[in-house]
Amino acid sequence: MVITDFLEKLLMHIIAERLSQMKNDKEKSITDEIVEKLCSEENKNNEEMNEAQRALTNYLTVLFKGTKQPAVKRLFSFFNVNQKFIPLTSKSGLPMERSAILNGFAAHYLDLDDTQANLRGHPGATIFSTLFAVTAEEDSVESLLWAYVQGVELAGKFGKILNPQLAWHGWHTTGLIGTIAAAAAIGVYKKFDKQQLINLLSFAATQASGLEIEAGSDGKPFNAGIAARNAITAYLFVKSGLTANQDPFGSNRGWFEVVQGRMISAPDIVQGWLNPAEIIEPGLWFKAHPFCSAAMSSLDAAKELYRKGVRLPDCQRIVIHFPVEGDHALRFENPQNGKEGKFSAEYIVWQVLTFGDVKDDYFELANVPDDFNERKVLFTRKHDLLKEIEEARPTKIDVLLKNGSSLSSEIIFPKGSPKNKVSTKELIYQLNKETGQRSEIIKNIILNPQAKAIKINLTVNRGNQL
């Protein structure tokens, strides 16, 4: 009898606990679930952190390169900002919001920064630009890198749910999703509690924006800059004690419903969080040239044809094949200037079959060369390729020569894609080209998890190890 009573009480206790747990689970909002993942380090591992180190190396390279561009110099001069203080941090003497927007604009100006397939945008220019703007003496490189990993995770998860429809509807995901991802990264970086993170994401979500139509103009890097700035604004509002809607992602008329007309469930986002991490699968793309990553396969296919002896004057017809919507971002078949040429497969293939490779300065020309205008009639596009692997970027080029012969080249994973990686050695070499002897010091700081992130900025500015 005593044993029976004990078992009965134990069973009732278990049932009560389970019901309580079910109630708690039921009461959790989508935003709660996201925040719990951001606060956890459960799946943190060396592979993710190593890739974040590569991303940081690339970010610093493109940031330094961007600050050398005339338009970026004008902007910095207008705001009376010394370009030597790049990346702009809390030590730069500027409001954080201004540091963030200038970091983001400069980092994305050349369109050389990293991309991620699920996001269909550029995580580094928004997230790292934001993180550096709030970096203080106590912040470690390890915490900076981990914040980037988590920011990319949110960006990739959101992008996987919403793309490609976001791009089809004209959103620039670097600005739209990037604002929220950058805010999430700040929360992780500054070790916000769950309540602070909820408010941070909510303030970020209500500001998130960015039009894809800005591609080919200074408006595109502006989108990256305002994403970083808006994330900082959200951070400052939370720091001041203000609050926002507590479930911006699950509420009726919440963010997902507004931007795409449908609500989503928590498992849609958090299932598989960091397992594998978005920074690993599908992973990051790193570029060698300043144009849209959607054209990287076109570049490699054209270079292969050039190696086979194809020269543009010998061509009668050139057909560039894509999957359906595979060239969505390559919106300029007839670009008028170099900036538009960044988003033109035709302009890129024309350069390669003329010179053997692209010329980076051709993407800054006020007008495309006359020779391109004369020969653009050779080009047509077709949308007849199958995309059997989600992370693939298939592009095929068929060339009919004037002598009647034809040649083809097809690329599925171009150089720089996660399946055809740029080596870490090459990324460091590119950093060295921009920073000279300081690159070795910067590399050592990046590879030291316990180093202070502020040392990156101080080393660049003073040219010595601190």
Backbone hydrogen bonds, N-H to C=O, Kabsch-Sander energy under -0.5 kcal/mol:
donor,donor_aa,acceptor,acceptor_aa,energy
5,D,1,M,-2.6
6,F,2,V,-2.3
7,L,3,I,-2.6
8,E,4,T,-2.4
9,K,5,D,-2.5
10,L,6,F,-2.6
11,L,7,L,-2.6
12,M,8,E,-2.4
13,H,9,K,-2.4
14,I,10,L,-2.5
15,I,11,L,-2.6
16,A,12,M,-2.6
17,E,13,H,-2.5
18,R,14,I,-2.4
19,L,15,I,-2.7
20,S,16,A,-2.3
21,Q,17,E,-2.5
22,M,18,R,-2.8
23,K,19,L,-2.3
24,N,20,S,-2.4
25,D,21,Q,-3.0
26,K,22,M,-2.4
27,E,23,K,-2.0
28,K,24,N,-1.0
28,K,25,D,-0.6
33,E,29,S,-2.1
34,I,30,I,-2.2
35,V,31,T,-2.6
36,E,32,D,-2.4
37,K,33,E,-1.5
38,L,34,I,-2.0
39,C,35,V,-1.9
40,S,36,E,-0.6
40,S,37,K,-0.7
44,K,41,E,-1.5
49,M,45,N,-1.8
50,N,46,N,-2.9
51,E,47,E,-1.9
52,A,48,E,-2.1
53,Q,49,M,-1.9
54,R,50,N,-1.8
55,A,51,E,-2.3
56,L,52,A,-2.4
57,T,53,Q,-2.3
58,N,54,R,-2.3
59,Y,55,A,-2.7
60,L,56,L,-2.5
61,T,57,T,-1.7
62,V,58,N,-2.5
63,L,59,Y,-2.4
64,F,60,L,-2.5
65,K,61,T,-2.3
66,G,62,V,-2.4
67,T,63,L,-1.8
68,K,65,K,-1.1
69,Q,66,G,-1.8
73,K,69,Q,-2.6
74,R,70,P,-2.4
75,L,71,A,-1.9
76,F,72,V,-2.6
77,S,73,K,-2.5
78,F,74,R,-2.6
79,F,75,L,-1.7
80,N,77,S,-1.5
81,V,76,F,-3.1
83,Q,81,V,-0.6
85,F,82,N,-1.9
86,I,83,Q,-0.8
90,S,135,T,-1.4
92,S,89,T,-1.9
93,G,90,S,-0.5
99,S,95,P,-2.2
100,A,96,M,-2.5
101,I,97,E,-2.2
102,L,98,R,-2.2
103,N,99,S,-2.5
104,G,100,A,-2.7
105,F,101,I,-2.4
106,A,102,L,-2.3
107,A,103,N,-2.6
108,H,104,G,-1.8
109,Y,105,F,-0.9
111,D,108,H,-0.9
115,T,285,W,-1.6
116,Q,121,G,-1.8
117,A,283,G,-0.7
120,R,116,Q,-2.4
121,G,116,Q,-1.1
126,T,122,H,-0.7
127,I,123,P,-3.0
128,F,124,G,-1.4
129,S,124,G,-0.9
130,T,126,T,-1.7
131,L,127,I,-2.7
132,F,128,F,-2.7
133,A,129,S,-1.2
134,V,130,T,-1.0
134,V,131,L,-0.6
135,T,131,L,-0.6
135,T,132,F,-0.9
139,D,136,A,-1.4
141,V,451,A,-2.8
142,E,449,P,-2.2
144,L,140,S,-1.8
145,L,141,V,-2.7
146,W,142,E,-2.5
147,A,143,S,-2.1
148,Y,144,L,-1.7
149,V,145,L,-2.3
150,Q,146,W,-2.3
151,G,147,A,-2.3
152,V,148,Y,-2.8
153,E,149,V,-1.9
154,L,150,Q,-2.2
155,A,151,G,-2.4
156,G,152,V,-3.0
157,K,153,E,-2.5
158,F,154,L,-2.7
159,G,155,A,-2.5
160,K,156,G,-2.5
161,I,157,K,-1.4
162,L,158,F,-2.1
163,N,159,G,-2.9
166,L,162,L,-1.3
168,W,164,P,-2.3
169,H,165,Q,-2.2
170,G,167,A,-1.5
171,W,166,L,-2.5
172,H,210,G,-2.9
173,T,171,W,-0.8
175,G,172,H,-1.2
176,L,172,H,-2.4
177,I,173,T,-1.3
178,G,173,T,-1.9
179,T,175,G,-1.2
180,I,176,L,-0.6
181,A,177,I,-2.6
182,A,178,G,-2.6
183,A,179,T,-1.8
184,A,180,I,-2.5
185,A,181,A,-2.2
186,I,182,A,-2.0
187,G,183,A,-2.2
188,V,184,A,-2.0
189,Y,185,A,-2.9
190,K,186,I,-3.0
191,K,188,V,-1.0
192,F,187,G,-2.9
197,L,193,D,-2.4
198,I,194,K,-2.2
199,N,195,Q,-2.0
200,L,196,Q,-2.5
201,L,197,L,-2.8
202,S,198,I,-2.1
203,F,199,N,-2.6
204,A,200,L,-1.9
205,A,201,L,-2.8
206,T,202,S,-1.8
207,Q,204,A,-1.3
208,A,204,A,-1.1
209,S,175,G,-0.6
212,E,170,G,-2.8
213,I,170,G,-0.5
214,E,211,L,-1.4
215,A,212,E,-2.2
217,S,214,E,-1.6
220,K,214,E,-0.8
220,K,217,S,-1.4
222,F,218,D,-1.4
223,N,219,G,-1.6
224,A,220,K,-1.2
225,G,221,P,-2.2
226,I,222,F,-3.0
227,A,223,N,-1.8
228,A,224,A,-1.8
229,R,225,G,-2.6
230,N,226,I,-3.1
231,A,227,A,-1.8
232,I,228,A,-1.8
233,T,229,R,-2.4
234,A,230,N,-2.3
235,Y,231,A,-2.1
236,L,232,I,-2.6
237,F,233,T,-2.1
238,V,234,A,-2.1
239,K,235,Y,-2.4
240,S,236,L,-1.5
241,G,238,V,-1.8
242,L,237,F,-2.0
250,G,247,D,-0.6
251,S,247,D,-2.0
254,G,251,S,-2.2
255,W,248,P,-3.5
258,V,254,G,-2.3
259,V,255,W,-2.6
260,Q,256,F,-1.8
261,G,257,E,-1.8
262,R,256,F,-0.9
268,D,265,S,-0.8
269,I,265,S,-0.7
269,I,266,A,-1.6
270,V,266,A,-2.6
271,Q,267,P,-1.4
273,W,270,V,-2.0
275,N,272,G,-2.4
275,N,276,P,-1.1
277,A,274,L,-0.7
280,I,277,A,-1.6
281,E,277,A,-3.1
283,G,278,E,-1.7
284,L,279,I,-0.7
285,W,115,T,-2.8
286,F,416,G,-2.3
287,K,112,L,-0.7
291,F,289,H,-2.0
292,C,342,K,-2.3
295,A,292,C,-2.0
296,M,293,S,-1.7
299,L,295,A,-2.1
300,D,296,M,-2.0
301,A,297,S,-2.5
302,A,298,S,-2.4
303,K,299,L,-2.4
304,E,300,D,-1.9
305,L,301,A,-1.9
306,Y,302,A,-2.4
307,R,303,K,-2.1
308,K,304,E,-1.2
309,G,306,Y,-1.6
310,V,305,L,-2.3
312,L,353,L,-2.1
314,D,311,R,-1.8
315,C,312,L,-2.1
316,Q,400,L,-3.4
317,R,400,L,-1.7
318,I,378,L,-2.9
319,V,398,D,-2.8
320,I,318,I,-0.5
320,I,380,T,-2.7
321,H,319,V,-0.6
321,H,396,K,-3.9
322,F,382,K,-2.5
324,V,385,L,-0.5
326,G,323,P,-2.4
328,H,325,E,-1.5
330,L,327,D,-1.1
331,R,329,A,-1.6
332,F,343,F,-2.1
333,E,331,R,-0.8
338,G,365,L,-3.0
341,G,337,N,-1.7
342,K,338,G,-0.8
342,K,339,K,-0.9
343,F,340,E,-1.8
344,S,341,G,-1.4
348,I,344,S,-1.6
349,V,345,A,-2.8
350,W,346,E,-2.7
351,Q,347,Y,-1.7
352,V,348,I,-2.1
353,L,349,V,-2.6
354,T,350,W,-0.9
354,T,351,Q,-0.5
355,F,351,Q,-3.5
356,G,351,Q,-0.5
356,G,352,V,-2.5
357,D,351,Q,-0.5
360,D,358,V,-0.6
362,Y,359,K,-1.9
363,F,360,D,-1.6
364,E,361,D,-1.5
365,L,362,Y,-0.6
368,V,336,Q,-1.6
372,F,369,P,-0.5
373,N,369,P,-1.6
374,E,370,D,-2.2
375,R,371,D,-1.7
376,K,372,F,-1.6
378,L,375,R,-2.1
379,F,376,K,-1.5
380,T,318,I,-1.9
382,K,320,I,-2.2
384,D,322,F,-0.5
385,L,322,F,-1.9
388,E,386,L,-0.7
392,A,389,I,-1.8
393,R,412,I,-2.8
395,T,411,I,-2.3
396,K,321,H,-1.7
397,I,409,S,-2.9
398,D,319,V,-2.7
399,V,407,L,-3.2
400,L,317,R,-2.8
401,L,399,V,-0.6
401,L,405,S,-3.2
402,K,314,D,-2.8
404,G,401,L,-2.0
407,L,399,V,-2.2
409,S,397,I,-1.7
411,I,395,T,-2.7
416,G,420,N,-3.1
417,S,414,P,-2.1
420,N,417,S,-1.8
427,L,423,S,-1.9
428,I,424,T,-2.4
429,Y,425,K,-2.2
430,Q,426,E,-2.2
431,L,427,L,-1.7
432,N,428,I,-2.4
433,K,429,Y,-1.8
434,E,430,Q,-1.0
434,E,431,L,-0.5
435,T,431,L,-2.0
436,G,432,N,-2.5
438,R,435,T,-1.4
439,S,436,G,-1.9
440,E,437,Q,-0.9
441,I,437,Q,-0.7
442,I,438,R,-2.7
443,K,439,S,-2.9
444,N,440,E,-2.0
445,I,441,I,-1.9
446,I,442,I,-2.6
447,L,443,K,-2.1
448,N,445,I,-1.1
451,A,448,N,-1.7
453,A,139,D,-2.3
454,I,139,D,-0.6
455,K,452,K,-1.8
456,I,453,A,-1.6
457,N,453,A,-0.7
458,L,454,I,-2.2
459,T,455,K,-2.8
460,V,456,I,-2.0
461,N,457,N,-2.1
462,R,458,L,-2.5
463,G,459,T,-2.3
